[in-house]
C-alpha cells in the first residue's frame, strides 16, 4: 500500500500542484472541514462543513493546504469530552496531527515559503480541514523528502516512542525493552527504534485470529520476540537466561497486562505508562515496588511538547526521526487513506470496541490520493 500511495501522491503533485502565492492576493479558497459543536458520540456531533478562507493574510500568517490528517484515538476521546485536552471554544475542528503545504505567505514571514511542508507546532491545530490560515509560529517546517504518510504521522506516535526510549532509562546496546500493545502505532515505532539503537524488544499482543500474521509483521519490523499476554505469564524467556530481564517496560493497556509486564522487569526497572486501552486501573505488584525497587512513571506527549516546544531537544528529535523515515528505517503503521467525504467510515474505524484498532485512518482532501 505504501508504494501505491507514494506513486499516487507523486502523480497528484505533478498534475494538481496548487498555485503558490508569495504574498496575499485578496482571493479566497473553499475549505472543507470536519467540526463538532459539542461533546458526544463522534458520529452524531461531527459534521462536514464548507467555508471560504481568504488568502488576504496578515504579515506573519501563512495559508496552508492540508495534504493528510491522521485520526488517532485521542481525537475521538476529545470529541467525546473524555480527553485531557479540551477545545478552547465551539465549534472546534477535529484533528491534532497532519501534514500541510504552504501555498501563500504574509509579507513578513521569514521561516518558510510557498511549497514548504509543515506540521502543527502544538496539538489542537484542527488538521481535518483542506485549508487553514495560521500564524507562522503555529507550524513547523519539515523536509519534503520524508514520505507523505510518514510525514503526516510524524509528530505523535514516533515522538512518543522516541521520548520513552530516551528519557527514563539510560539504555545500552543489547538491553531489553518490553512493551504491551506492541501492535499499536507507538508499539510499532518502538520496535523499529529499538532495532536502530541496538536494543532487543519483547513485544506483547492480545490473542487474535490473525496472530501469526501479526507476529510476522512485527518480526519484520525488527521485533526480537512477540508473545501473547497469556504466553508472557508462563514464558521461560527470562528465567532461562535466553534474554536478560528488561530494564524498561512500556504500558499502554493497563490492568492485568500491565501487572504482568511489571513482573518481568529487572531490579530497579522502570515501567512507563502512556495509555490505558483496557480502561482497567494500573495495578503493580507490591513486592516489585518494595523488594525490587520498581519505578513507576507516566508519559504524555502533549505535556512534553508544551514543555519543550522551543527546546533544542525537540528539533534534534524531529531531525533524527525525519532522517530515519527518509532512509526507511522508520515506517508508518498499516494505514488507509480516506477522502474527507467518507469521514464517517474513518471515524468508525478509529473507535472500535475492545481497544482493538485496525489500520490507521488518514484523511485526505483529494480523491487522487485515496487508495
C-alpha positions, 0 to 999 in steps of 0.5 A, a space after each residue: 500500500 505504501 508504494 501505491 500511495 507514494 506513486 499516487 501522491 507523486 502523480 497528484 503533485 505533478 498534475 494538481 500542484 496548487 498555485 503558490 502565492 508569495 504574498 496575499 492576493 485578496 482571493 479566497 479558497 473553499 475549505 472543507 472541514 470536519 467540526 463538532 459543536 459539542 461533546 458526544 458520540 463522534 458520529 452524531 456531533 461531527 459534521 462536514 462543513 464548507 467555508 471560504 478562507 481568504 488568502 488576504 493574510 496578515 504579515 506573519 500568517 501563512 495559508 496552508 493546504 492540508 495534504 493528510 490528517 491522521 485520526 488517532 484515538 485521542 481525537 475521538 476521546 476529545 470529541 467525546 469530552 473524555 480527553 485531557 485536552 479540551 477545545 478552547 471554544 465551539 465549534 472546534 475542528 477535529 484533528 491534532 496531527 497532519 501534514 500541510 503545504 504552504 501555498 501563500 505567505 504574509 509579507 513578513 514571514 521569514 521561516 518558510 515559503 510557498 511549497 514548504 511542508 509543515 506540521 502543527 507546532 502544538 496539538 489542537 491545530 484542527 488538521 481535518 480541514 483542506 485549508 487553514 490560515 495560521 500564524 507562522 509560529 503555529 507550524 513547523 517546517 519539515 523536509 519534503 523528502 520524508 514520505 507523505 504518510 510518514 510525514 503526516 504521522 510524524 509528530 505523535 506516535 514516533 515522538 512518543 516512542 522516541 521520548 520513552 526510549 530516551 528519557 527514563 532509562 539510560 539504555 545500552 546496546 543489547 538491553 531489553 525493552 518490553 512493551 504491551 500493545 506492541 501492535 499499536 502505532 507507538 508499539 510499532 515505532 518502538 520496535 523499529 527504534 529499538 532495532 536502530 539503537 541496538 536494543 532487543 524488544 519483547 513485544 506483547 499482543 492480545 490473542 487474535 485470529 490473525 496472530 501469526 500474521 501479526 507476529 510476522 509483521 512485527 518480526 519484520 519490523 525488527 521485533 526480537 520476540 512477540 508473545 501473547 499476554 497469556 504466553 508472557 505469564 508462563 514464558 521461560 524467556 527470562 528465567 532461562 537466561 535466553 534474554 536478560 530481564 528488561 530494564 524498561 517496560 512500556 504500558 499502554 493497556 493497563 490492568 492485568 497486562 500491565 501487572 504482568 509486564 511489571 513482573 518481568 522487569 529487572 531490579 530497579 526497572 522502570 515501567 512507563 505508562 502512556 495509555 490505558 486501552 483496557 480502561 482497567 486501573 494500573 495495578 503493580 505488584 507490591 513486592 516489585 515496588 518494595 523488594 525490587 525497587 520498581 519505578 513507576 512513571 507516566 508519559 504524555 506527549 502533549 505535556 512534553 511538547 508544551 514543555 519543550 516546544 522551543 527546546 533544542 531537544 525537540 528539533 534534534 528529535 524531529 531531525 533524527 526521526 525525519 532522517 530515519 523515515 527518509 532512509 526507511 528505517 522508520 515506517 508508518 503503521 498499516 494505514 488507509 487513506 480516506 477522502 474527507 467525504 467518507 469521514 464517517 467510515 474513518 471515524 468508525 474505524 478509529 473507535 472500535 470496541 475492545 481497544 482493538 484498532 485496525 489500520 490507521 485512518 488518514 484523511 485526505 482532501 483529494 480523491 487522487 490520493 485515496 487508495 
